[in-house]
Amino acid sequence: MTNRRIAVALAIGCALAFPLSATACKGINSVPAAVMDARFLVFAEVHGTREVPGFVSAYLCTAVKRKRAVTLVVEYPASGQAALDAFMASGGTAQDVANFKGSKFWSRRMQDGRTSIAMLQLYDNIRDLRGKGGDIRVVAIDGDVPQEKRDSVMAAGMRTELLGTRGQLLALVGGPHAIRTKGKRGNLAYESAIFRVADLNPLVLTVGTAGGTAWICQADTPTACHAADWDVNTVEPVPVTPFLLKAPSPEFDGVFYVGATTASPPAMTAAIEDQAPGK
């Protein structure tokens, strides 16, 4: 086993060894007005890291401290909205978590990072912020549809939420769904969710990293989902602020920087079955 694989294994072991609990609200000191005041903000991520959900938690903490209302839309099937709502309204007990993780999305065959330990932690942090008066909504905008139709469904969900909500709409979606331009590698006709809502003037920021690992799926089979080295989206030199509002490419308007990443495994792992936020 290489040193990198040992490090990944140890990181996963640590993630499983400690109970999840709502983390303290620690905001981001240097959020530019152009970001916090944006009507429609997009964080384009790589699924399956600890750091991106942690960054979103910190951003939402900052928004709450600044009395900003935020609707967070996520790559989560709309059919699971009731389970999301129930968890957000709960006390975060072991039974509440078991009910939430017992819903269909968390136990699907392909565990691609959207149901990671870190994402469960993010939802619990939001639950905690809401319980303390934070004006945050979480809305599932994905669909139980073939892969080629998901961008259309998510775009429709974003459009509906932006037109119907006050405050800021924050979309947390995988990078390919957030590109501004038409086409992607291997499919020049591809139209991302954000390409389809360009008329709504989103501010689209892609994740920037210092390399590291992520829980990713490298093929369309469950066994292809695992912790792996991840050096895409590296930013050099290390930025002095977490937001870079300069387009790194025609696909995005800027970068949000999370540093080195660590793979976050699925929350349905047997070893954490009895661990619950707040337990």
N, C-alpha and C positions, 0 to 999 in steps of 0.2 A: 504494500500500500504506500503510495507516495505521501510526502509531507503534506501536500495540499489536500489529498483525500482524507488524511488523518485529521487535519484541521476542520474539514467539513463535517466529518463524523462527530468530532468533539463538540462542534457548534450545535449540531442537531441534538446531541445528547443533553447539552445544557438547556436547550430550549424545552426539552421534554421533562427536565428534572424539577422545574420550579412551577408552582401554581401561577396561573394567570391572574392578574388583578388590575383594576383600573389604574393607570399611571398618573402621576401628578401632572397637573396642567402647566406645562412649561412651553411658553410660546416662542415665537421667532422674533427676535428684536428688530431685525432689519428687513421688514416686508415693505417693498416700495408701494407708494400710493397707487401706481398703475396696476399693481397686482391686487391689492386689497379692495380697491374701488371698482375693479372690473365687473361688469354685469355678468359676463360669461367667461369663466376661467377653466382651462383644461390642463390637467396634469397627465401627460403621456408617460406611462410607466412600463417597466418590465415586471411581470407578475413574479411572485415567489421570493421576495426579499423581506427582511425585517425593516430595512431602512425606509422604504417608500411609505408603507403604512404609518411608521413612526413619524415621518415628515408631515403626512396629512394630519395626524393627530395634533402635532405642534401647530400647524397652520390653523386648524379649527379652534384650538385653544386661543390663539392670537385673535381670531375673528370674534370669539365670545368676549374676550377682554375689551375689544373695541366696539362691543354692542352691535356687531354685524350679523345679520341673519344670513344663513347659508343653507342651500339645498344641495346635498351631495348626491350625485347620480353615479351609480356603479354598474359594472358588468356583472349583474346578478339577474337571474330570470324574473320577470314581472310576476310569474306564478308563485314566487317565493316572497312576495311583498308582505303577506299576512304574517309570515314567520319573522321577517325583519321587524315589522311593527310591534309584534308581541314581545320580542326581545328588547326593543328600545323602551317599551313601557314597563318592563319587568324590574325586579330588584337585583337581577344578575346572580341569582342563587345557582347552586349546582343543578337543580332541576330545570331552571330557566335555560341554562346553557345546554343541558341534555336535550331539551325540547327543540332548541334552535338548531343544534347540530344534527338532530334527528330528521330534519327536513331533507327533501330529496337532493338538493344541490350539494350539500356537504358530503354526501355519501356516493356521489357519482363515480364512475370508473376512472375517468380522466381527472386526476388531481393536478391542475395546472398552476396552482399558486393563488387562485382567487378565493380558495377556502383554506388558506394557510393559518398557522398559529398567529402570525402577525396580523392577518386580516381579522381574525376573531378578536384579537386585542384592540384593533382599531374600532370595531363595532362596540366593544365594551367601553372604550374610552368615550365614544360618542354618547352611549347610554348614560355614562356618568356625567358628562357635560350637560346633557339635556336635563338630568335630574337636579342639577345645580342652577337651572334657569337658562342654559344656553339655547338659543333659537336656531336649532339645527334639525333638518329633516334628511332622511336617507331614503332614496327612491331607486328601486330596481328598474333598469331600462332595457335589459337584455331580453331575448326571447327563446323559447324552446323551439327553435327553427333550424333548418340546415345552415351550415357555416356561411354559405354565400349570401344568406339573407339577413345575417345578424347586423351588419352595418346599417342597413335600411331601417331595421326595427329600432336600433339604438338612436339613430338620427331623429326618428319620429318621437321617441321618448324625450330626447333633449329639447326638441322644439316645443313640445307640449309643456314641459316643466318650466322652460324659460318664459314662455308667454303667460304662464299661470302663477308664477311665484314672485315674491318680493325679495329684496336682498340680492345675494349673489348665487348664481348657479355654478357649482364646481363639479366638473366631470372628471372622474378617475377611471381611465381606460388604458388598455394596452397600446403601446406605441403605434402599431399599424392602423388601429382604428382612429388615430388622431392626426394623421398626416394631412396637411392642407392641399397637397397636390394630387392630381389624378394619376393612378397607376402606382405599382410597386414592383419589386423584383419578381419576375416570372408572370406578371399579370398587368399589362399596360392599361387594361380597361377598368382596373380596380378603383372603386369609389369608396373612400373611408366614410365613417359616420360624420367626421368633422368636415370633410369635403362637401358633404351633402347639406351641411348647415352653415356654410361659409357666409351666407347672407345675414346671419345673426351676429357676426363680428366677434367670434371667440378670440381670446388671448390664449394661444396654445404654447405651453411650455413642456419640453421633453426632459426626462430625467437625465442628470449628469452624474457620473460616478468616478470613483478612483479604482475601478475594477472590483474584483471579489468573486462571490458566488451567488447563485440564485437557484431556486427550485423551478426547473423548466422542463418542458416536454419537447424532446427532440424528434419525436415521431408520433403518429396517431395511435399509439398503444399505451396502456397503463404502465407497462414496465419501462417505457421510455421517459417517464417523468421521475426526475431525481435531482439531487443537488449537483451542480456542475459549475466549473469555472465560468466567469462572466466578465469579459473585458470590453463589451460593447458600450458605447456612450461615455467613454472615458474623457475627462476634461483635464487638460494640462495647459498652463500651470494650475494648481489648485486655486479656485476663486476665493476672494476675500469676503464675499457675501454669498448667501444661498440662492440669490436670484440674479440671473444674467439676462438682461432684456435686450439682447442682440441676437438676431436670427443666426443659428448655427448652420442653417440650410434653408432652402425654399419651403421645406416641409413644416417648419416650426418657427415660432416668434421669439423663442428664448429658451432658457434652461433653468430648472430648479435642481440644485446640487445636494446630493445626499452623502457623498464620500464613499468609502469602501463598503461594499454590500456583503451581507451574510444570508445564506439560503434559509428560508423559513419553510419547514415541512408541513404537510397537511395536518389540520387540527383534528382530524378523525383518527389519528394514530392511536392505537390501543393504549399506549403508555400514558396518554393524557386524558383518557376517557372520563376519569373521575375528577379532573382538575377543572376548576371553574373560576371565572372572573369574580373576585371578591371573596372567594372561599378561604 
